[in-house]
Amino acid sequence: MTSTTKKNIILNVDSYKTSHYLQYPPNTTQVSSYIEARGGKFKQAVFFGLQMFIKDYLSQPITSDDIDEAKIVIEAHGLPFNEAGWRYIVDTYDGYLPIEIQAIPEGTVIPVQNAMVQVTNTDPECAWLTSYIETALLRAIWYPTTVATVSWNGRQIIQRYLEETADNSDGIDFKLHDFGARGASSEEAAAIGGAAHLVNFMGTDTLSAIVATRRYYDADMAGFSIPAAEHSTITSWGKDKEKEAYENMLEQFSGEGKLVAVVSDSYDLWNAIDNIWGDELKTKVEATGGTLVVRPDSGDPVAIVCETIERLMNKFGYTKNTKGYTVLPDCIRVIQGDGISLKSIEAILAAMKKRKQSADNIAFGMGGELLQKVNRDTMKFAMKASAVKVNGNWRDVFKDPITDRGKRSKKGRLAVVKSATGVISTIREDNLGQQENLLVPVFKDGWLLKTYDFDEVKARAAEGASNTVINAVVDACA
């Protein structure tokens, strides 16, 4: 029989997990596990995405049909199936998972090596369930958190150069645009990763992300885009009518206060800048009352951006801001969307600064580097058991491999606290005392206990950027 449930979470698992219910010590009644980023590329993580997973996966019950389907698949796959355990959940909890999930507030910027999530079974008959959901739960956290962290770090780089070379950073919300939808591995990944980017910026062409933030975080409109050309719409006019193709873009989309982006390297970028935009269409560009955004899309990003800006200044002029850096007139700007990563953003902005070009002149579009070129090891994410209750008593569980101390795990039931000076650390729950535990219950036995709207999430991420002591990592559970 085929399950009629859209998502069968029993099958959303690593295969070997199906045998683990037979592997715990006798009389094990509870297992407590936590999720952390153990290190990797970044010192901080922007926690995001759990609410999407809870609403989409844990807020619908498993059914008898799900169990029937899973039994056929798993046993044919060569593994034991805990049919009795799953039918117990359907009979006792109407199919909702008897677990409690605690998590830090979404949007929190937390040093790595700290617990972000803690999950425990709530029914002593279901101790096996805590680790069973690791595959789905860990994936639901590592991916959006990693994308949000990449995006957050991009914002810090751009902010720094705006502070150094621009009169203000008013436009930063639109300085890094999500170009990643087509490069994501699935529509769901594009939606989840794209939503994570919108924690930090408001520019996106990943429409699935807009749907996700509306559906899961009650955001009326989390991001925006503008009309833009692609090579096919320009080259369809033919090389001899490149000017007419550009002119059509102005006629269709430009106007007072409007922006339009036009890819300009289909044939000869320098001819497009010097002769078409900067000569034949210069008067029209200046008269629109809006902004033309020129997009180079090939070549070495650092060299191309700097020369593009310089050539545009030669044609359209420039002003010097109060910090002595040159700025294009409001009618024209540049967006670089080819070869963009955190490394190339830094390199481009550093080269622009050296040439006295303000960061005001440029915006960036990031695709694969934002939504696809990340993996679980980018920040060394892991979910590990830290405590089990056997014969009525909690005892510590941990790993400490001599071959890799970086994989040492935490012990005991955990809490996350923030000191008076702003340092976030993970401690044992029994040492919490009167301190506030940042691990807040968000889900229990099928019920979503805590929700965050998107403005709250964004505000926390922004607050984290201004916290000068958040880099400290204190691990009291080693």
N, C-alpha and C positions, 0 to 999 in steps of 0.2 A: 504494500500500500504506500502511495506517495503522500508525504506530509502536505497539508494544506496551509501550514504556517509559512510565512514568507521567509523567516530566518530561523533555522533550527540550531539553537546554541549548543545542543548536545554534540553536534558535528563540527562546531567551530572550535576545534581543539587540535593540539598535536596528538598524533595517534597513540603514542606511548602513555599519555595521560589516562587512557581508558583502563589501563591495568593497575593504576596506582591505588585504587580503593582496596586492593588486597595486600598492600605493602606497608601500611602503618602498624605501629605496635598495637597489641591487644588493648582494648579499653581506651583507645584514643577517641576523645569526644569533641575536641576543638583544635583547629589549626589556625594560627594567625600569621599572615604574610604581609609584606610591605613592598612598595615599588619605589625605586630611587634611580637617579642618574648617577652612576658611580664616577663619572669624570668625562674624559674625552676632549672634544674640541673647545668647549666653553666652560667658564667658571660658574655661570649662573644658568638656571633654567626658568623659562616662563611657562608655568603649569597651565595647561589648557586642554580641553576636549572631553573630559570625563562625562559631562552632562549630555553630550551628544550620544555617547554610548549607552548611558543609562536609559535615556528616552527611547532610543531606537531598538535596543536589544533586551534590556532587563525589565522594561515596563510592559512587556507582553509575556504571557505564561507559556511554558512548554505544555504540550498536549500529548494525549495517548498516541496520536498519529505521529508526533515527533519521535516518541520512544520506539514505536514500531519501525519507523524508517531507520533510526539510529541502530537498532538491534540488527537489522538485516545488513546494513553497511559495515558496521564494526566487526561483527562476527565473521562475515565473508572476507573482511580485511585481515583476519588472522588474530584477532585480539579478543580478550574477555570483555563482556558488556555488563555493567552494573544495572541490570533491568530493575531489580527490586528497589535499589536506591532511587532511581528516577521515578518509578511508579509511586513510591512513598511521597515524593515531592508533589506529584500531581494530586494524590489522594489527601494529603495533609495540608498543603499550601495552595491548592488550586493551580499548581504549576509554576507559582512564583518562587524564585530561588531564596532559600532561607540563609541569607548572608547579610552581613552589615559591612558597608563600605564607608570608611572615614577618609576625608581628603582635605588638603589645604584649600583655601578659597581659590577659585580659578582666576588666572591673571597674576597670581602671586609670583614675584621674582625671587627665587630661592637658590641659595648656593647648592652646587652639586654635592653629592654624598649626604643628602638629607632625605628622609622619607617624605614622599608626596601623597601616598595613598596607603591605607592599611585596611585589609579585608579579613573577616573572620566569619566562619559559619555560626549560625545562631541556634541550630538544632543539633544535639549531640549525636544524632543518627547520621549526620551529614558532614562529618569531619573531612571526608574526601573531597567535598565540593570546593573548598577554598582554593586549592591548587589546580583543580580541574579547570577553573575559569581563567587561569593565568594567560593562556594563549590569546584569548579574545581581549581580556582586560589590559594586558601589557601593551598589545598592539594599539588599542584604543587610546593609550596615553603617550607612548613614546613618539608616535608619528606627529600628532598635532602639537605636542609640547616641543619637539625638535624644530618643526617648521616655525612655530611662534618664536622660538629662541633665535633661529637664524634671522628672521625678520626683525626682531628686537635689536639684535646686534647691528644689523644694517642701519636701523634708525639712529643708533648711537654714533656710528661713523659719520653719517650725513649731518647729524646735529652738530657734531664737533667742527666740521668744516664750514657749516653755516655760521657758527659762532665766530669762527676765525676770519671768514672772508665776506660775510654778508651783513647788512644792517640789521636784519632780523631773521627769524626762522619761521615766519608765519605760514609758509607754504609747505612745511615738512610733511604734513599728512599725505601729500600727493607726490612725494619725491621718490618713492619706490613702488612701482606698479607691478601687480601680479600678472605675468604673461604665461603662467605655467599650466593652464588647463589641458592643452593638447599633449603636453609632455608627461602628464601624470599617468599612473598605471591603470587607473579606473576613474569613472565618474565620481564614485564615492570618495576616492583619495583626493580628487580635485576639490570636492566640496569641503572635506575635512581640513585639508592643508590650506586651501584658500581662505577658509574661515579663520584659521590660525594666523595667517598673514594680516587679516583685518583687525586683529587685536592691536596692531601697531600702526597701521596705515589705512588710508581710505581710498586708495587707488587700486582697481582690479578689473581685469577682463575675464575672470573666472566667475561666470554667472551662477554656477552651482554653489559657490561660496555665499552668495547673496541669499539663495534659498535656504542654505544651512543655518545662517545666522538668524534668519526670520523664524525658521521652524523650531530651532533648539534654544535660542537665546532672546527671542522676542524683539529682535532688532527691526525697526521699520525699514531702514535702509542703511546698511553698514558700509557700503562702498559705492564708488561712482566711476564712470568711464566717459570717454568722449568719442565722437566720430573719428575714425582713423582709416587710412588707406592701407591696403596690402599690395604686394607686388603684382598680383593678378589684375587688380582694378586699375593699376597704372599702366602695365604693359599691354593690356587689352586695347589700349588706344594706339599702340604702335610707337616705335622709337621717334618717328618724325612728328608725332603729336604729343610728346611728353609735356610740353607747355600747356596744351589744351586739357590734358588730364589733371594737371595741378590747378589750373584755373577753374575747372569744374568742381574740385574740392572746395575752393574758396566760395564759389557761387552757391553750392549746396549747403554748406555747413558753417561758414564764418558769419560773424555779425557781432554786434555790441556785446562785450563780455563773454563771448563764446570762444572755445578752443577747438582746434582741429589739428590732427596729427597726420603728416604725409611722409611716407617712406620715400626717400629721395635718391637712393643709390642703384636704381634699376639698371642704369647704364653708366653714367658718369656723375658721381656725386659732386665733384668740383664744378662741373659745367652747370649742374642743377642749382648750386648755390650762387656761383658767380654770375651766370647769365640769365637763368630763368627766374629764380626767386629774387636774386639781387639786382636784376635789371628789368627784364620784360614784365614781371609781375610785382615789382617792388612797390609801386604806387598803390596797387590793389591791396597788397598785404598791409600796408600802413594805414589804409583807409577803412579797413573792416571794423575797427573798434574792438576787435578781439585779438586772439593770439594764435599764430601759426607755430606749430611744434614740428620742427624738422627732425626726421628720424634717419640717421645713417644706420646701415644694417650689415656692414661687412668690413673686413680689414681689422687691423689691430685697434682694439677699443681705445686705448690711451692716446695713441697718436691721432686717430680719426676724430675723437671728440675735441681735442684741443685745436686741431686745425679747422674743424667745422665751425667752432665758436669764433675763432680768429677771422675766418673768411666772412662769416656773417657780420661780424663787427666792421670789417672793411667796407661792407656794402650798406649796412643799416645803421652804422654808428654805434656809439656806446656812451655810457656815463661812468664816472668813478664814484663809488660809494664812499661813505665816511671813513672806511678802513683802507681806502686806496686801491680797491679791486674793481675791475671793469665789469659792467653789466649791460647786456643787450637791452634795447628798448622793449617796452612791454608787448609790442606786436609780434615778437618772435622769441622762441626758446628752442631747446634741443632736448630730445630724449634718446638715450642709448639703451637698446634692448638686446643687443647681440653680445654674447660673451660676458654676461654680467654675473658676478659672484661677489661675495664680501671682499675678496682679495682684489678684484678688478675695480670695484667701487672705490676702495681706498687708493688704489694706484691712479685712477682717473682724477680723483679729487686732489690728490697730492700734486699731480702734474699740472692741473689747472691752477692750483695755488701758486706753484712755482712761476707760472706765466702770468700771474696777477689777474686771473679770471675768477670771478666770484662763483661759488657753488650755486648761487641764484640762477645761473644760466642753464642748469642741467637737471633733468630727472632721469630715473633709471627704470627699466623694465627687466624683471628677473623671471626666468621660466624654470628650466630644469633644475637649476641650482637651488631654487626655492622649494619646489614641491616634490622633486624626484631624486635629486642627488643627496639624499639623507638616508640613513639606515639606523637600526637599533644601536649600532656601535658608535655612531657619531657622538653620542653622549653616554655610551656604555650603560644603557638602561637594563635593569633586571628586576624581577619580582622574586623574592626569597621568603621562605618560611623563617620566622624568628622565634616562634613559641608554639608549643603544643600542650594540650591538657590531657594527661594520661592518669587514669585512676583518680580523677578529681583534682589533680594538682598541675599547675602550670610549670613547665620547665623550658629552659632556653634551648633554642635550636639555632645552629650557625654553621657556616663553612669557613675554613681558614687554610686554603691550599698553600703549601710551602712553595709551589711552583709559580704562584701569581698572587702576591699579597693584595693586589688591587681588587681581587675578587672576594676578599674577606667580607663576610656579611654581618649584619647587626644581630643583637641578641635581645630576646624578651619582647614583651608588649611595649609599643613605642608611643611617644608623644613628640610633638614639634613645638618649640617655644621660641619666643622672640624676646631678647633682653631689652633693658631700658635704653641701651645704646643702639638697638636695631639689629643686633646679631641674631640670626636664625640658627638654631641647632636642634638636633634630634637627641632625645634623652629617653631613658626608660620611663614608662608610664607610672611606675610606682615611685619615681622620684619627682613627680609633677608638683606635688604640694598645692600651693595656691596659685601657681602660674597658669596662664591661659593656654589651653591646648589648641594649636592651630589646625590639628586634624579634627575636622567637624563631621559628624555623621551626615551623609548625604543620601544614603539608600539603606533600606532595611526591609527584608521579607516582601519585596515587590513594591514597596512604597518609596517614592522619591521624596526625601525629607527636606532637601535644601536646593533652591534654584538660584541662579545668578543671571541677571540680564546683561546684555552685551556692554552697556555703558559701565557697569561695575567692573567687568573684566578688564576693559580698556584702561580704566582709571587705576587699577592696581598695577598693571604693567607699566603705566607711565610713572606711577609713584616709585616703582622699583628702580627706574632709570635715574632718579634723583637721590637715591639712598646710597650715600658714599661708603657705608660700612658693610653693605650686604655681601661683599666678597668674602668675608670671613666664613670659614667652615669650622664648626666645632662638632666632633663626633664623640659623644659620650657613651656610645653603645658598642664600641669596638672591643 
